[in-house]
Amino acid sequence: MSKIEPQPGIMEIALYVGGKSRIEGVNNVIKLSSNENPFGPSDAVKDAVTRAAHELHRYPSTDHAELRAAIAEVHGVQADRIICGVGSDEVLHFLAQAYAGPGDEVIYTQHGFSMYKIMALSVGATPVEVPEHERVVDVDAVLAACTERTRLVYITNPGNPTSTMIGLSELERLAEGIPPQAILVLDGAYAEFVDGYDGGARMVEMRDNVVMTRTFSKLYGLGGMRVGWGYGPREIIDVLNRVRQPFNLSTVALAAAEAAVRDKAYAEYCRAENARLRVWLAEALGEHGVPCDTSMANFVLARFGSQDEAEACDTYLQTQGILVRRVAGYGLPTALRITVGDESACRRVAHCVGLFKAGER
């Protein structure tokens, strides 16, 4: 007798686990586990949300025209090549839905975003993990892993949780070298934190096999709104819009994102503060014997001598009301990912790591 069964690959998915937000018995938690903007959204965004609340009985736009126009204006890209999603995650998933399936392969790197594997499995495709070299994407290894079955190559640049990145020449070599049936997907969730980096936008305009994604969850402080966007060849964006739900973004989310992207002064303030405190935090941790790779994002990857030491430090930090992120699930068991918070949070976590290393806990 037949029975109800999910599609192949679904039951292989391990549920995604986000960064902790609570500690039992602790009220004033310093949350440095989810790479959120410690300053939150700008006042302009809050005002836009308040105004949008008066239109909650109306359906939102289906084409996101006003938000796409704002993104195009601020980032110097073409509005008709933009697609908006529920976070950049949804755009990344659209690509898997539209371009991968049973018999196809989806490539991602060793320490890449864990959702890539989930996206591949959800559409019945085969996920292919490629080793990195000292926590940096290895272009040669990615190209060597490509086959006639490769349909998507997901690259997080800068990486999460590594915080490292590869340069434009390596990205171009990758785009040039992948098979003709494959799409290179540049996940730029942290692109705004890199001076002079466009996330791959110019590459998109020069090639027909590159798609870039960006998010409002990090620099713009809108993690709770879930808004992201993708930029790609018109033909690919047309395909993705065919699988996108027409009302995937709410009226409030659209208003918040438009106000956020237009508030360039606030974005620059957040970017500058992150850059300043990122350097301070990495240096402070280094002085306590905890090295970090040069970070290009809004977090640092603190590396310890062993998995036991990393986990013990995390446990100690929790007793002090501080939440960071264990990243053993990303193949980095001896490390902790620490979000760059505001100045007081950075000083507090560095001080507590120092106490831990000195054995004064």
Buried (B, 14 or more C-beta within 10 A) or exposed (E): EEEEEEEEBEEEBEEEEEBBEEBEEBEEBBBBBBBBBBBBBBEBBEEBBEEBEEEEEEEBBEEBBBBBEBBBEBBEBBBEBBBBBBBBBBBBBBBBBBBBBEEBBBBBBBBBBBBBBBBBBBBBBBBBBBEBEEBBBBBEBBBEBBEEBBBBBBBBBBBBBBBBBBEBEBBBBBBEBBBEEBBBBBBBBBBBBBEEBBBBBBBBBEBEBBBBBBBBBBBBBBBEBBBBBBBBBEEBBEBBBEEBEEEBBBBBBBBBBBBBBBBEEBBEEBBEBBBEBBBBBBEBBBEBEBEBBEBBBBBBBBBBEEBEBBBBBBEBBBEBBBBBBBBEEBBBBBBBBBBBBBBEBBBBBBBBBBBBBEEEB
